[in-house]
Structures are given as structure tokens and as C-alpha cells.
Amino acid sequence: MILGVIEYEDNMVTEASLQMVTFARKVAEGNGVGFVALVIGCKDCAPLTGQLGNYGVAKFIQAGHDQLTDYAPVAWAKVVSQVITDTSPAIVMAAGTDKGNEFMAHLAAMSDQPMAANCSAVNPGDPFQITRLRWGSSLLEEAILTGDCKLLTVAMDVVEAEEAPVQGEVDVQTIEPNLTESDLRVRLVRREADVTEGVTLKNANVVVGGGRGVGSPEAYSLLEELAGKLNGAVGCSSVATNNGWRPHSDQVGLTGTRISPALYIACGISGAIQHLVGCKGAGKVMVINKDPEAAFFGKADYGVLGDLHEIIPAVMEELGK
Ligand SMILES: Cc1cc2nc3c(=O)[nH]c(=O)nc-3n(C[C@H](O)[C@H](O)[C@H](O)COP(=O)(O)OP(=O)(O)OC[C@H]3O[C@@H](n4cnc5c(N)ncnc54)[C@H](O)[C@@H]3O)c2cc1C
């Protein structure tokens, strides 16, 4: 049996978890085994039941505890560990999100088993073969997963969430896990709505990104002015966030936001792979850099060699005309 741990927001299964359920359902069907979903700490599971039924889930376990009302990494791992003891699944899957990779890593450490993150394919024979996305999806790793119960997360967007051709009644089993106070020490206590309005990094048609070459937090006003003229948003490299010049929400890249504007103007950014994976969805890339050897020029549609502090004002002057 495959056990799939479900993530949810506002009492609805997340898109990443629906993709994981679709992936798991196909692996289960291909190998003649069952699939059971596990929902942890959800207050109102009724909407989830309907949704999971549409995606072919015939059985789900609801783990409820009065102290566990939202995400808590160690507690979630402990709940999964108890369900493994009770149901002996061959595979446990979760979505390859930050949360999924976090609680599954806790589970792996707790149960002294290996865990494979961000799998794009699974062949559960002997040996148990997997393909993993690494380096921001620029590398495919073929690996063998060992362990009594195979623990893995499914990379996001490798399958589309697909409703099942056959949908039926969902059998819901409720359990109360044993948790201690220390299991709940790290837990989500409050959610705040994103109040960003208008153009954001995610939806901007033009993004002006700045890196170490911008030189100071104050100098970002130049990039803001350019972005303003183009009705765009400002992004940055990790150096800018690490230096405290910009908030982390502005970071583009592997550990930041993935952007897909029509035009990305990268100013004073060298073009490290971890940054490039965040902007590979851009339609066109324009690089402004004073180093002709900067790697970013190799990925650019347009390259301007020179000091950004001179080039950006010149671009704005032309735009003004
Ligand atoms: C696990 C991991 C995750 C990471 N995730 C991210 C991520 O999400 N996003 C990210 O950005 N990085 C990430 N990084 C860091 C990444 O490897 C690079 O270190 C970082 O992107 C470099 O930032 P930078 O280009 O601003 O700085 P640098 O590499 O120092 O480049 C600065 C560039 O500015 C140019 N320059 C300097 N002055 C000027 C000027 N006046 N005019 C024009 N050009 C000028 C220089 O020629 C140089 O090319 C990650 C690294 C690791 C290991």
C-alpha cells in the first residue's frame, strides 16, 4: 500500500498535493497496490473528502489531536510514523514542497530510514529505482532508494493533477495520535494574508533585478524608478538579500521566487545557476554588467556591457523621450 500525506490550505487540498495524489495513484495502479491518504490536524475535513474522492482516493485516515490544528513538522512526522506502524505501507509519499520535504526529513531521521526528495519518477521494483530533480531541476539523478518503507516526496509540476476516471465513496478512518508537548514546539500559530497589491514579482510583465553590482540598498531606488516606468517589479539576487539590502520576498532563484515576465532586466548579477533557475521562465533577458566574462551574458537575449549606474539613467532618459 502507498500512503500519501496531504497538505491543505483553507480546508482544501493544495495543488501540489493533488499532483502527488495523481502521481501516487498511477504508481499504485501500475503495481496493483492500494493508496491511502493521510490528513493531519485538519479541523473540517468534509471539503477534503469530496476533493480526494474526485482524485480517486477510496480511503483516508484523519489524524486529529486537540493541540494539532495546523502544520507542525515534528508532530506531523510523528503522526506519519505511528500510521506506518499501524498500517505498514510499502511507500510513503508527500508533495515536494518546503513543508513536505521538511516533515519527511524529520520522519526519516526519526525512523532512521533514507528519504528521497523531489522525485520525478518511481519504479518500485527490486531495486527500488527513482529519478530525482536536483540543482533547481537542471540535473536528473537516477538513484536507488533503500529502506524498509520507502520515504519520498514528489517534485512539483512533474505531473498535472488529474481527477480519476472512476470515483467512489471515501472511507474515512479517524485516529488520535500520541503527541507530547515537545512534538508541538515548532508549529504554525498564525497565518497572515499577503497584502501585496498590483504588480508583484510573480505577475509582473517586466522584472528589473539587481545583484551585488548595485552596491547599496539606496542604489536600488534607480532600479525601482526603472521598474516604475515599465510598470514592472524589482527582484534581486541572494547577495542583495543576504546583505540586508532587499527583503527575501524579492529574491529570484532556487531559494527565492521563480519568475516568468516577458522581460527580465538583470543588473549587476553574475548569473549563478541558482539565480538562473529562478528566471528561466522569462521571455527575454537583458543583462547589464561591467564584466564581459559574466556568465549571465551567455543566457542573455540582449547584453549591455558597462556600469549599471550609468546605463540605467541613460535607458530612462531614452524612455522619457
Ligand atoms: C543552495 C544555494 C541556493 C542559492 N539560491 C540562490 C537564489 O535563490 N538566488 C540567487 O540569486 N542566488 C542564490 N544562490 C547564490 C548564488 O550561487 C550566487 O552566489 C548569487 O546569485 C550571486 O549574486 P550576484 O550575482 O548578485 O553576486 P556576484 O556573483 O558577486 O556578481 C555581481 C556581478 O555584478 C557585476 N557588477 C559589479 N558592479 C557592477 C556595476 N557597477 N555595473 C554592472 N555590473 C556590476 C559583477 O561584474 C558581477 O558579475 C544560492 C546558492 C546556493 C549554494
The ligand as an ORCA input file, in Angstrom:
! r2SCAN-3c Opt
* xyz 0 1
  C      21.953     26.242     -2.188
  C      22.104     27.626     -2.810
  C      20.952     28.323     -3.125
  C      21.068     29.591     -3.700
  N      19.926     30.263     -4.055
  C      20.040     31.448     -4.693
  C      18.880     32.151     -5.143
  O      17.732     31.736     -4.913
  N      19.059     33.315     -5.814
  C      20.286     33.840     -6.074
  O      20.372     34.904     -6.691
  N      21.396     33.202     -5.649
  C      21.307     32.036     -4.963
  N      22.441     31.426     -4.516
  C      23.744     32.166     -4.595
  C      24.381     32.129     -5.956
  O      25.195     30.994     -6.073
  C      25.257     33.375     -6.173
  O      26.204     33.456     -5.132
  C      24.467     34.675     -6.219
  O      23.397     34.577     -7.125
  C      25.422     35.774     -6.672
  O      24.757     37.003     -6.602
  P      25.229     38.219     -7.517
  O      25.200     37.803     -8.937
  O      24.444     39.412     -7.099
  O      26.725     38.488     -6.997
  P      28.108     38.216     -7.694
  O      28.250     36.833     -8.133
  O      29.133     38.776     -6.801
  O      28.034     39.105     -9.018
  C      27.974     40.500     -9.054
  C      28.034     40.928    -10.511
  O      27.853     42.319    -10.577
  C      28.721     42.840    -11.582
  N      28.928     44.254    -11.256
  C      29.591     44.780    -10.187
  N      29.498     46.105    -10.206
  C      28.765     46.440    -11.309
  C      28.324     47.684    -11.857
  N      28.593     48.846    -11.260
  N      27.612     47.656    -13.020
  C      27.330     46.467    -13.631
  N      27.716     45.274    -13.147
  C      28.420     45.264    -11.997
  C      29.957     41.995    -11.479
  O      30.686     42.038    -12.708
  C      29.355     40.616    -11.198
  O      29.115     39.923    -12.408
  C      22.352     30.169     -3.944
  C      23.491     29.428     -3.610
  C      23.366     28.193     -3.056
  C      24.614     27.412     -2.712
*
